Amino acid sequence: MHTKPKLLVAGHLVALVAGLALGMIVASLYVVVSAAYHGEIESLVKNEFAPGGLDLALSTVVQNGLFVALVLALAALLPVEPPWQLTIPGRTLALTRIRHGLAWRGTQTPFWLAGLAGGLTIGLAAQFVLSVMQMLNLPDLFGSLDMISGAILDTDGLSFVVVFVALAIVAPIGEELLFRGYLWAVLRKVLSPMWTLVVTTLAFAMFHLEPVHVIGLLPTAVYLGWLRMRTGSVKLCIFVHAINNAMAVLLGRFLSAEPLLTEADPDLIGQAGLGAVGLAVTIGTAVVAMRAVARMEASSATSEVAP
């Protein structure tokens, strides 16, 4: 392995970590300001303050907005192969590097259809894992799942719309551009595709901090990483992530009297069955999509060589 790629990756990772830290600090400051506004500073110090739904949503929007700005700036500095010609205008070069570095491209229709099905069903497997983790009484360090569930259930009208947009649209865009877009592009300069999938999946899960949340996210994170590796498209990852989050928000809002994300259903056998069905649909549609794309590519190759 050459030294230059290692130094390049190290520099970009340092900049990324610094930017992420800044984003977390800004989001935390928003919570502090909210606590001060509501006269809850003492509760915040005791780790008993839970931001309201609208506050949590706006904090999410601010944080992910900073993440998007960060990865756009860093991706514009990320070299790609083959080397660019010096005659390309600077602005065009920067936009091309951003699109390349963030994998901003589409993919074949069968993968979009499989992604739609997977986005609707992979959450069933994730919900089962969450319930098991809750029954094991893992520590609730930050109460993030409770805050998310509270934001979904305790807001109405325009406030709920803001929560929905923050969780189902803004968060998927920011997180996918960050992890399956930019971080993936950086790590691929020194790691194999499979190891890149492993590292970005773990980074994405651990970014959510709480042990229950981290482990519960793994099925979805692995699926999103596989889509990125197989299709090379962060657009598809954003789409699937948004469908998954939208389903969680809507089901938690309209089909649960209690927070769906944190409710540990004692009927684990029933949840295991739903999780197995969700996983089977997700994997099955992915296999069908791969076969369909393989046939399309074979047909295209045959037509090109035909006289």
N, C-alpha and C positions, 0 to 999 in steps of 0.2 A: 504494500500500500504506500502510495506516495505521501510525502510529508505535506505538500501543498493542500490537497483535499482535506486532510485532517485539521490543518490550521484554519482553513476556510470554515469548516463545520464548527469547530470550537468557537470561532469568533461569532458566528451567527447564533449559536446556542446561548452564548453569554448575553448577547443583545436580546434574544428572545426571553430569557429568564428575567432580565432586568425589566423588560417591557411588561411581562406578566405580573411581576411584583408591583409595578406602578399601577396596573389595572386593578389589582386586588386592593391596593392602598386607597385608590380613588373610590372604589365601591364601598370600602369600609368607612371612609370619611362620610359618604352619603348616609350610611346607617347611623353614624354618630350625630350628624346634623339632624336626622329624623328623630333620634332619641331626644336630643336637646329641644327640638320644636315641640315634642309631645310631653316634655317634662319627665322623661324616663331615664335620665343619665344614671341614677342610682341603680335602676334595674339592669341597665347595660353593663355596669361595672360588675354586677353579680351574675352576669351571663343569663339573665332572665328576661331580657328585652327581645321581643320578636317583631321585626318590622312589619307594618301592615302590608296588605297585598299590593297596593299601588306603589308603596315605597320599594318593595322587593322587585317589582317589575321594572320600575324606572332605574333602579340600581343595576339590574341585569342589562338593560339597554345601554347604559353608560359604559359598563365594563366591556361588553361585547363590541360596542362601537370603538373603544380604544384598541381592542384586540385586532379588529379589522384594519384600522389605520396602521397599526404596528406591522402586521404581516404584509400589507401593501407596500410599505416603505422598505422592508427588508427583502421582499421578493424582487423589488426593482434593482436591488444590488446583487442578486444571486446569479452568478454566471451559469450559462447553459451551453450544451454542446449541440451542434458544432459551433465554433467561435463565430460571433457575429461580424459581418463586414463593417468596416469603418464608415461606409457610405450611408448606412442606415441613420436617419435623423434621430437625435437623442430621445425625443419624446416617444417615437415609434418603438425604439429599442427598449425603453423602460416599460411600455405597455406590453410588448411581446414577452419580456422577461417576467412580468407579473402574471400574465396568462399561463406561461409555461411553469413558473415556480409554484403557482397555486392550483395547477391542473385544471384550469378553467376551460373545460371542453365537455362536449356531450358524449353520448355513446349510443349503441344500437337500441332500437325500439324494444326488443325482447328483454333487455336488462331494465329498461324503464318500467315495463309491466311487472317484472319480477320484483323490482324495488318497491313498487306500489303494494304488492301483496305482502312482501316482507315487512314493510313499514307498518302495515296494519296488524301483523301477527307476531312479530318477534317480541313485542312488549309482553305477551302472555308468558313467555319463558322468563323474561326479566322479572315480572311480577311474582312468579313462583319463587325465584331465587331471593327476592326481597323479603318475602314472607318467611322463608326458612331462616334467613339471617336475623330477622326480628325475633323469631321464636328462640334463637340462640342467645338473645339478650346482649348483642354486641353494643359497645358504648355509643351513646348518642352525643357526640362531642359538640356539635354546633347546632343541632336542631334544624338542619337545612330542609330535610324532608317534611318535618312538621310545618315549617314556614311556607314551603311550596304548596302543601296541601291546604293550609290555611288561606293562602292567597287565592287558590282556586275556588274554595268554598265560601269565603267571606266577602267577596266582592260582587258588585252588581252593576248592570248598565255599562257605562263607558269605562269604569274601572276594571270590570272583567274583560272587556275588549283589550285594554292595555295589557293586562296580565296574559291573555291568550297570545297576543302579538309578541310579547317579550319571550314567552316560553316556547311557543310553537314556530316562530319565524326568526326572531332576532338571535336567540341563543343557538339554534342550529347553524345559521349562517356564520356567526362568529367562531363557534367551536370547530366546525368542519374546515373553514379556511385556515384556522390555526393548526389543527392536528392532522387532518387528512390532506390538507393542501400544503402549507408552507413547511411544517415540521417533517412531513413525509419527504418532500423534495430535498431538504437538507440532509436527512439521514440516509437517503438512497445514494448519496455520493460516497458513502463509506460502508454501507450495510447492504445485505442481500434483500430482495423483496420480502421474504418471510420474516427476517429479523426486523425489518422496518415496520411490518405489520404488528409484530409483538411489542416493540418499544412504543409505537404511537398508541396502541390500544391501552397499554398500561398507563402511559402518560395521560391519556384522555380520562381514564377511570379515576386515577389518583388526583386529577385536577379537581374532582368533586369532594375531596377531603375526607368525608365521613366514611368509616369502614363499611357500614350497611349500604350506603349509596355507591361506593366504589365497587363492591362485589356485585351488587345488583345490576350495575351497568355493563358488566362484562359480556353477557350474550349480545346485547345491542352493539357494543363497541367492536367485538370480533366480527360481527356481520358487516358493519360499516367499513372496517379495515379490509375485509375480503373484497367488498365491492370496489374499493379504491384500487386494490392490487389487481383485480381482474379486469376492470374497465378503464382505469387511468383517469377517471372523471370525478372531480370533487362536486360538480353540479348534481350528479346522481346521489352522492352522499348527503348533500344538503337536502335534497328532495325526500329521501328516505328518513332522515333524522327529523325533518319537519312533520312528516306523516306520523311517525312514532310519537313525537311529543304532543301533537294535536290530539291524537287518540287518547293519550294519558290524561290530558287536560279535560277533554269533553266527557270521557267516562267518569273521571273523578268528580266532575261537576254535576252531571245529570243522572248517573246511575249509582251513586253512593251517598248514603246518608252520613257516612264517615269518610275521612280522607282516604282515598283509594291507595295513594302512594305509601301510606304508613300503616294501613290496617293489616294485621297479621291474622289471616283467616285460619281458624282451627281446622277447617276441612282441607288439609294439605293434599289429600288424595285427589280431591276434585280439582284443586289448583294444579297439581302435577299433571293431571289429564289434559287440562287446557294448555298448560305449558308445552306438553308433548305435541299436541295438535298444532300449536303456533310454530314450534320448531320444525315440525314436519312440513308445514306449508311453506315456511321460509326456505328451507333447504330444497324442497321439491321444486318450487318455482325457479330457484337459482339454477338447478340442474337442467330444467327444461330450457331456460334462457341460454345457457351455455351450448346446449345441443343445437338450438335454433340458430344461434350466431355462427356456430361451426358449419352448419349446412349452408347458411347464407354466404360465408366466406369461401367455401368450397365451390359453390355455384358460380360465384363471381370470378374465382380463379379459372374455372373451366371455360367460362364465356370469354375470358381474355385471351386464352391460348387457342380457342377454336378458330378455324380458318374463316 
